[in-house]
Amino acid sequence: MVAGNSGPRTESVENGAPWILTVGASSHDRRARAIVRLANGVELEGESGYQPRSFNFTGLPIVYPGFADQDGTPGCQTFGDVDIKGKIVVCISEDLSLTPREMGINVRNAGGVAMIALSGKRQGSTTFSDDHVLPAIHLNHSLARKIERYFRSSRSPHKAAISFRGTRYGAHPSPTIPYFSGRGPHRLNLNGGILKPDIVGPGVNILSAWPIKPGYNPRGRKGSYFSFQSGTSMATPHLAGVAALLKSSHKKWSPAAIKSAIMTTADRFDHDGNPILDDYHDRKYQADLFAMGSGQVNPTKANDPGLIYDIKPKEYIKYLCGLWSNDTLVTIAARKPVQCSSVGSIAAEQLNYPSISVSLRLATYKSITRTLTNVGDADEIYFIQVEEPEGISVLVSPVILRFTKINQKKKITIRIRSISTSSKVGDTLEGQLMLDSGKHLVRSPISVTIV
């Protein structure tokens, strides 16, 4: 299910249940390129889903109705006394009240001939290949500042030209996490237990089937068309397809096993081998676990994960009993009569989940267990390594697992202790648990919240 599009706000992830795969969005290396060239010679690259072949205007006047002493609005809702007819209009919607396409409609209706849409601070480095209604380009926030510097440093008349360069592959960095992707922790698991989102997949500027012809009139004749769309609802179908492929290859795997294979083989580095970056704050920082979960889906690796964390349905019932301690609520969720006193209960962090999330008070510890099932080679040895979160001690026992047959199960105990004297309440610390056989690498993110 979708992580939602309310990021980058903390606790904006929409689906936190451990029995579902919560999917965030990521970008990819394809760009529908457009270039704006300012009169001072500076060229800025952005994106546009509308690539008109006939647009060849150069050196057009450029105006910014929402800038400095102008009396229009930044989001091009109104233009005040600014004459925009026949000009390129700069629009920025800091509060996201209008989409770039909606701003373009306002510009076109008021007589503008082209538009430069700027990402605000919240949008950071995320840009969209929108189906614009006039020649337009969308620039990220760092480039938006260059546009603003141009207006501050250069006297009018300001001029610019826009050109369209088609599709480019191999763009860098890729993938990144777009600003809108829902962020954890989930509000029902605020103090640890279940890390959400679980995974991220391509969800920015996805070329999608569309029922109406792109263009100025969205109520045109219905047919078979294509349009670029963005959102976690674009990422989720990618993961559904991966799950379907895994089920076709491993017909006896449970939904939890498929989910584990996807999560423990995810990539935490981009195509250049660097940490995946967060578009929020202009890609100055790497994405944290609450933004990307286990990382970017890797379908090839997921088909051969080596080990899986499986979960039986009854374990989810115990989890709910530990979460709510209320037979009525658990009965409603389980859709069958449940008495928690009979089935028992477990803390959220004790669920056999492919990621690890715990809450700790200062100078305390918790011990959790995980059970791994061998789905790799019949005879395979795994060596356990830990990247400890800062100020946290993580001890795993045993440190070596040897499997001698398929579907064999082995249990590990993980002791997580707060040892830092500088940590404070509210800190969220990150690490990794890795089981490496040389052929298979099984990775689980570790999130520790100080409470």
Secondary structure as a PSIPRED ss2 file (coil, helix, strand):
# PSIPRED VFORMAT (PSIPRED V4.0)

   1 M C   1.000  0.000  0.000
   2 V E   0.000  0.000  1.000
   3 A C   1.000  0.000  0.000
   4 G C   1.000  0.000  0.000
   5 N C   1.000  0.000  0.000
   6 S C   1.000  0.000  0.000
   7 G C   1.000  0.000  0.000
   8 P C   1.000  0.000  0.000
   9 R C   1.000  0.000  0.000
  10 T C   1.000  0.000  0.000
  11 E C   1.000  0.000  0.000
  12 S C   1.000  0.000  0.000
  13 V C   1.000  0.000  0.000
  14 E C   1.000  0.000  0.000
  15 N C   1.000  0.000  0.000
  16 G C   1.000  0.000  0.000
  17 A C   1.000  0.000  0.000
  18 P C   1.000  0.000  0.000
  19 W C   1.000  0.000  0.000
  20 I C   1.000  0.000  0.000
  21 L C   1.000  0.000  0.000
  22 T C   1.000  0.000  0.000
  23 V E   0.000  0.000  1.000
  24 G E   0.000  0.000  1.000
  25 A E   0.000  0.000  1.000
  26 S E   0.000  0.000  1.000
  27 S C   1.000  0.000  0.000
  28 H C   1.000  0.000  0.000
  29 D C   1.000  0.000  0.000
  30 R C   1.000  0.000  0.000
  31 R E   0.000  0.000  1.000
  32 A E   0.000  0.000  1.000
  33 R E   0.000  0.000  1.000
  34 A E   0.000  0.000  1.000
  35 I E   0.000  0.000  1.000
  36 V E   0.000  0.000  1.000
  37 R E   0.000  0.000  1.000
  38 L E   0.000  0.000  1.000
  39 A C   1.000  0.000  0.000
  40 N C   1.000  0.000  0.000
  41 G C   1.000  0.000  0.000
  42 V C   1.000  0.000  0.000
  43 E E   0.000  0.000  1.000
  44 L E   0.000  0.000  1.000
  45 E E   0.000  0.000  1.000
  46 G E   0.000  0.000  1.000
  47 E E   0.000  0.000  1.000
  48 S C   1.000  0.000  0.000
  49 G C   1.000  0.000  0.000
  50 Y C   1.000  0.000  0.000
  51 Q C   1.000  0.000  0.000
  52 P C   1.000  0.000  0.000
  53 R C   1.000  0.000  0.000
  54 S C   1.000  0.000  0.000
  55 F C   1.000  0.000  0.000
  56 N C   1.000  0.000  0.000
  57 F C   1.000  0.000  0.000
  58 T C   1.000  0.000  0.000
  59 G C   1.000  0.000  0.000
  60 L E   0.000  0.000  1.000
  61 P E   0.000  0.000  1.000
  62 I E   0.000  0.000  1.000
  63 V E   0.000  0.000  1.000
  64 Y C   1.000  0.000  0.000
  65 P C   1.000  0.000  0.000
  66 G C   1.000  0.000  0.000
  67 F C   1.000  0.000  0.000
  68 A C   1.000  0.000  0.000
  69 D C   1.000  0.000  0.000
  70 Q C   1.000  0.000  0.000
  71 D C   1.000  0.000  0.000
  72 G C   1.000  0.000  0.000
  73 T C   1.000  0.000  0.000
  74 P C   1.000  0.000  0.000
  75 G C   1.000  0.000  0.000
  76 C C   1.000  0.000  0.000
  77 Q C   1.000  0.000  0.000
  78 T C   1.000  0.000  0.000
  79 F C   1.000  0.000  0.000
  80 G C   1.000  0.000  0.000
  81 D C   1.000  0.000  0.000
  82 V C   1.000  0.000  0.000
  83 D C   1.000  0.000  0.000
  84 I C   1.000  0.000  0.000
  85 K C   1.000  0.000  0.000
  86 G C   1.000  0.000  0.000
  87 K C   1.000  0.000  0.000
  88 I E   0.000  0.000  1.000
  89 V E   0.000  0.000  1.000
  90 V E   0.000  0.000  1.000
  91 C E   0.000  0.000  1.000
  92 I E   0.000  0.000  1.000
  93 S C   1.000  0.000  0.000
  94 E C   1.000  0.000  0.000
  95 D C   1.000  0.000  0.000
  96 L C   1.000  0.000  0.000
  97 S C   1.000  0.000  0.000
  98 L C   1.000  0.000  0.000
  99 T C   1.000  0.000  0.000
 100 P H   0.000  1.000  0.000
 101 R H   0.000  1.000  0.000
 102 E H   0.000  1.000  0.000
 103 M H   0.000  1.000  0.000
 104 G H   0.000  1.000  0.000
 105 I H   0.000  1.000  0.000
 106 N H   0.000  1.000  0.000
 107 V H   0.000  1.000  0.000
 108 R H   0.000  1.000  0.000
 109 N H   0.000  1.000  0.000
 110 A C   1.000  0.000  0.000
 111 G C   1.000  0.000  0.000
 112 G C   1.000  0.000  0.000
 113 V C   1.000  0.000  0.000
 114 A E   0.000  0.000  1.000
 115 M E   0.000  0.000  1.000
 116 I E   0.000  0.000  1.000
 117 A E   0.000  0.000  1.000
 118 L E   0.000  0.000  1.000
 119 S C   1.000  0.000  0.000
 120 G C   1.000  0.000  0.000
 121 K C   1.000  0.000  0.000
 122 R C   1.000  0.000  0.000
 123 Q C   1.000  0.000  0.000
 124 G C   1.000  0.000  0.000
 125 S C   1.000  0.000  0.000
 126 T C   1.000  0.000  0.000
 127 T C   1.000  0.000  0.000
 128 F C   1.000  0.000  0.000
 129 S C   1.000  0.000  0.000
 130 D C   1.000  0.000  0.000
 131 D C   1.000  0.000  0.000
 132 H C   1.000  0.000  0.000
 133 V C   1.000  0.000  0.000
 134 L C   1.000  0.000  0.000
 135 P C   1.000  0.000  0.000
 136 A E   0.000  0.000  1.000
 137 I E   0.000  0.000  1.000
 138 H E   0.000  0.000  1.000
 139 L E   0.000  0.000  1.000
 140 N C   1.000  0.000  0.000
 141 H H   0.000  1.000  0.000
 142 S H   0.000  1.000  0.000
 143 L H   0.000  1.000  0.000
 144 A H   0.000  1.000  0.000
 145 R H   0.000  1.000  0.000
 146 K H   0.000  1.000  0.000
 147 I H   0.000  1.000  0.000
 148 E H   0.000  1.000  0.000
 149 R H   0.000  1.000  0.000
 150 Y H   0.000  1.000  0.000
 151 F H   0.000  1.000  0.000
 152 R H   0.000  1.000  0.000
 153 S H   0.000  1.000  0.000
 154 S C   1.000  0.000  0.000
 155 R C   1.000  0.000  0.000
 156 S C   1.000  0.000  0.000
 157 P C   1.000  0.000  0.000
 158 H C   1.000  0.000  0.000
 159 K E   0.000  0.000  1.000
 160 A E   0.000  0.000  1.000
 161 A E   0.000  0.000  1.000
 162 I E   0.000  0.000  1.000
 163 S E   0.000  0.000  1.000
 164 F E   0.000  0.000  1.000
 165 R E   0.000  0.000  1.000
 166 G E   0.000  0.000  1.000
 167 T E   0.000  0.000  1.000
 168 R E   0.000  0.000  1.000
 169 Y C   1.000  0.000  0.000
 170 G C   1.000  0.000  0.000
 171 A C   1.000  0.000  0.000
 172 H C   1.000  0.000  0.000
 173 P C   1.000  0.000  0.000
 174 S C   1.000  0.000  0.000
 175 P C   1.000  0.000  0.000
 176 T E   0.000  0.000  1.000
 177 I E   0.000  0.000  1.000
 178 P C   1.000  0.000  0.000
 179 Y C   1.000  0.000  0.000
 180 F C   1.000  0.000  0.000
 181 S C   1.000  0.000  0.000
 182 G C   1.000  0.000  0.000
 183 R C   1.000  0.000  0.000
 184 G C   1.000  0.000  0.000
 185 P C   1.000  0.000  0.000
 186 H C   1.000  0.000  0.000
 187 R H   0.000  1.000  0.000
 188 L H   0.000  1.000  0.000
 189 N H   0.000  1.000  0.000
 190 L C   1.000  0.000  0.000
 191 N C   1.000  0.000  0.000
 192 G C   1.000  0.000  0.000
 193 G C   1.000  0.000  0.000
 194 I C   1.000  0.000  0.000
 195 L C   1.000  0.000  0.000
 196 K C   1.000  0.000  0.000
 197 P C   1.000  0.000  0.000
 198 D C   1.000  0.000  0.000
 199 I E   0.000  0.000  1.000
 200 V E   0.000  0.000  1.000
 201 G E   0.000  0.000  1.000
 202 P E   0.000  0.000  1.000
 203 G C   1.000  0.000  0.000
 204 V C   1.000  0.000  0.000
 205 N C   1.000  0.000  0.000
 206 I E   0.000  0.000  1.000
 207 L E   0.000  0.000  1.000
 208 S E   0.000  0.000  1.000
 209 A E   0.000  0.000  1.000
 210 W E   0.000  0.000  1.000
 211 P E   0.000  0.000  1.000
 212 I E   0.000  0.000  1.000
 213 K C   1.000  0.000  0.000
 214 P C   1.000  0.000  0.000
 215 G C   1.000  0.000  0.000
 216 Y C   1.000  0.000  0.000
 217 N C   1.000  0.000  0.000
 218 P C   1.000  0.000  0.000
 219 R C   1.000  0.000  0.000
 220 G C   1.000  0.000  0.000
 221 R C   1.000  0.000  0.000
 222 K E   0.000  0.000  1.000
 223 G E   0.000  0.000  1.000
 224 S E   0.000  0.000  1.000
 225 Y E   0.000  0.000  1.000
 226 F E   0.000  0.000  1.000
 227 S E   0.000  0.000  1.000
 228 F E   0.000  0.000  1.000
 229 Q E   0.000  0.000  1.000
 230 S C   1.000  0.000  0.000
 231 G C   1.000  0.000  0.000
 232 T H   0.000  1.000  0.000
 233 S H   0.000  1.000  0.000
 234 M H   0.000  1.000  0.000
 235 A H   0.000  1.000  0.000
 236 T H   0.000  1.000  0.000
 237 P H   0.000  1.000  0.000
 238 H H   0.000  1.000  0.000
 239 L H   0.000  1.000  0.000
 240 A H   0.000  1.000  0.000
 241 G H   0.000  1.000  0.000
 242 V H   0.000  1.000  0.000
 243 A H   0.000  1.000  0.000
 244 A H   0.000  1.000  0.000
 245 L H   0.000  1.000  0.000
 246 L H   0.000  1.000  0.000
 247 K H   0.000  1.000  0.000
 248 S H   0.000  1.000  0.000
 249 S H   0.000  1.000  0.000
 250 H C   1.000  0.000  0.000
 251 K C   1.000  0.000  0.000
 252 K C   1.000  0.000  0.000
 253 W C   1.000  0.000  0.000
 254 S C   1.000  0.000  0.000
 255 P H   0.000  1.000  0.000
 256 A H   0.000  1.000  0.000
 257 A H   0.000  1.000  0.000
 258 I H   0.000  1.000  0.000
 259 K H   0.000  1.000  0.000
 260 S H   0.000  1.000  0.000
 261 A H   0.000  1.000  0.000
 262 I H   0.000  1.000  0.000
 263 M H   0.000  1.000  0.000
 264 T H   0.000  1.000  0.000
 265 T C   1.000  0.000  0.000
 266 A C   1.000  0.000  0.000
 267 D E   0.000  0.000  1.000
 268 R C   1.000  0.000  0.000
 269 F E   0.000  0.000  1.000
 270 D C   1.000  0.000  0.000
 271 H C   1.000  0.000  0.000
 272 D C   1.000  0.000  0.000
 273 G C   1.000  0.000  0.000
 274 N C   1.000  0.000  0.000
 275 P E   0.000  0.000  1.000
 276 I C   1.000  0.000  0.000
 277 L E   0.000  0.000  1.000
 278 D E   0.000  0.000  1.000
 279 D C   1.000  0.000  0.000
 280 Y C   1.000  0.000  0.000
 281 H C   1.000  0.000  0.000
 282 D C   1.000  0.000  0.000
 283 R C   1.000  0.000  0.000
 284 K C   1.000  0.000  0.000
 285 Y C   1.000  0.000  0.000
 286 Q E   0.000  0.000  1.000
 287 A C   1.000  0.000  0.000
 288 D C   1.000  0.000  0.000
 289 L H   0.000  1.000  0.000
 290 F H   0.000  1.000  0.000
 291 A H   0.000  1.000  0.000
 292 M H   0.000  1.000  0.000
 293 G C   1.000  0.000  0.000
 294 S C   1.000  0.000  0.000
 295 G C   1.000  0.000  0.000
 296 Q E   0.000  0.000  1.000
 297 V C   1.000  0.000  0.000
 298 N C   1.000  0.000  0.000
 299 P H   0.000  1.000  0.000
 300 T H   0.000  1.000  0.000
 301 K H   0.000  1.000  0.000
 302 A H   0.000  1.000  0.000
 303 N C   1.000  0.000  0.000
 304 D C   1.000  0.000  0.000
 305 P C   1.000  0.000  0.000
 306 G C   1.000  0.000  0.000
 307 L E   0.000  0.000  1.000
 308 I E   0.000  0.000  1.000
 309 Y C   1.000  0.000  0.000
 310 D C   1.000  0.000  0.000
 311 I C   1.000  0.000  0.000
 312 K C   1.000  0.000  0.000
 313 P H   0.000  1.000  0.000
 314 K H   0.000  1.000  0.000
 315 E H   0.000  1.000  0.000
 316 Y H   0.000  1.000  0.000
 317 I H   0.000  1.000  0.000
 318 K H   0.000  1.000  0.000
 319 Y H   0.000  1.000  0.000
 320 L H   0.000  1.000  0.000
 321 C H   0.000  1.000  0.000
 322 G H   0.000  1.000  0.000
 323 L H   0.000  1.000  0.000
 324 W H   0.000  1.000  0.000
 325 S C   1.000  0.000  0.000
 326 N C   1.000  0.000  0.000
 327 D H   0.000  1.000  0.000
 328 T H   0.000  1.000  0.000
 329 L H   0.000  1.000  0.000
 330 V H   0.000  1.000  0.000
 331 T H   0.000  1.000  0.000
 332 I H   0.000  1.000  0.000
 333 A H   0.000  1.000  0.000
 334 A H   0.000  1.000  0.000
 335 R C   1.000  0.000  0.000
 336 K C   1.000  0.000  0.000
 337 P C   1.000  0.000  0.000
 338 V C   1.000  0.000  0.000
 339 Q C   1.000  0.000  0.000
 340 C H   0.000  1.000  0.000
 341 S H   0.000  1.000  0.000
 342 S H   0.000  1.000  0.000
 343 V H   0.000  1.000  0.000
 344 G C   1.000  0.000  0.000
 345 S C   1.000  0.000  0.000
 346 I C   1.000  0.000  0.000
 347 A C   1.000  0.000  0.000
 348 A H   0.000  1.000  0.000
 349 E H   0.000  1.000  0.000
 350 Q H   0.000  1.000  0.000
 351 L C   1.000  0.000  0.000
 352 N C   1.000  0.000  0.000
 353 Y C   1.000  0.000  0.000
 354 P C   1.000  0.000  0.000
 355 S C   1.000  0.000  0.000
 356 I E   0.000  0.000  1.000
 357 S E   0.000  0.000  1.000
 358 V E   0.000  0.000  1.000
 359 S E   0.000  0.000  1.000
 360 L E   0.000  0.000  1.000
 361 R C   1.000  0.000  0.000
 362 L C   1.000  0.000  0.000
 363 A C   1.000  0.000  0.000
 364 T C   1.000  0.000  0.000
 365 Y E   0.000  0.000  1.000
 366 K E   0.000  0.000  1.000
 367 S E   0.000  0.000  1.000
 368 I E   0.000  0.000  1.000
 369 T E   0.000  0.000  1.000
 370 R E   0.000  0.000  1.000
 371 T E   0.000  0.000  1.000
 372 L E   0.000  0.000  1.000
 373 T E   0.000  0.000  1.000
 374 N E   0.000  0.000  1.000
 375 V C   1.000  0.000  0.000
 376 G C   1.000  0.000  0.000
 377 D C   1.000  0.000  0.000
 378 A C   1.000  0.000  0.000
 379 D C   1.000  0.000  0.000
 380 E E   0.000  0.000  1.000
 381 I E   0.000  0.000  1.000
 382 Y E   0.000  0.000  1.000
 383 F E   0.000  0.000  1.000
 384 I E   0.000  0.000  1.000
 385 Q E   0.000  0.000  1.000
 386 V E   0.000  0.000  1.000
 387 E E   0.000  0.000  1.000
 388 E C   1.000  0.000  0.000
 389 P C   1.000  0.000  0.000
 390 E C   1.000  0.000  0.000
 391 G C   1.000  0.000  0.000
 392 I E   0.000  0.000  1.000
 393 S E   0.000  0.000  1.000
 394 V E   0.000  0.000  1.000
 395 L E   0.000  0.000  1.000
 396 V E   0.000  0.000  1.000
 397 S E   0.000  0.000  1.000
 398 P C   1.000  0.000  0.000
 399 V C   1.000  0.000  0.000
 400 I E   0.000  0.000  1.000
 401 L E   0.000  0.000  1.000
 402 R E   0.000  0.000  1.000
 403 F E   0.000  0.000  1.000
 404 T C   1.000  0.000  0.000
 405 K C   1.000  0.000  0.000
 406 I C   1.000  0.000  0.000
 407 N C   1.000  0.000  0.000
 408 Q C   1.000  0.000  0.000
 409 K E   0.000  0.000  1.000
 410 K E   0.000  0.000  1.000
 411 K E   0.000  0.000  1.000
 412 I E   0.000  0.000  1.000
 413 T E   0.000  0.000  1.000
 414 I E   0.000  0.000  1.000
 415 R E   0.000  0.000  1.000
 416 I E   0.000  0.000  1.000
 417 R E   0.000  0.000  1.000
 418 S E   0.000  0.000  1.000
 419 I C   1.000  0.000  0.000
 420 S C   1.000  0.000  0.000
 421 T C   1.000  0.000  0.000
 422 S C   1.000  0.000  0.000
 423 S C   1.000  0.000  0.000
 424 K C   1.000  0.000  0.000
 425 V C   1.000  0.000  0.000
 426 G C   1.000  0.000  0.000
 427 D C   1.000  0.000  0.000
 428 T E   0.000  0.000  1.000
 429 L E   0.000  0.000  1.000
 430 E E   0.000  0.000  1.000
 431 G E   0.000  0.000  1.000
 432 Q E   0.000  0.000  1.000
 433 L E   0.000  0.000  1.000
 434 M E   0.000  0.000  1.000
 435 L E   0.000  0.000  1.000
 436 D E   0.000  0.000  1.000
 437 S C   1.000  0.000  0.000
 438 G C   1.000  0.000  0.000
 439 K C   1.000  0.000  0.000
 440 H C   1.000  0.000  0.000
 441 L E   0.000  0.000  1.000
 442 V E   0.000  0.000  1.000
 443 R E   0.000  0.000  1.000
 444 S E   0.000  0.000  1.000
 445 P E   0.000  0.000  1.000
 446 I E   0.000  0.000  1.000
 447 S E   0.000  0.000  1.000
 448 V E   0.000  0.000  1.000
 449 T E   0.000  0.000  1.000
 450 I E   0.000  0.000  1.000
 451 V C   1.000  0.000  0.000
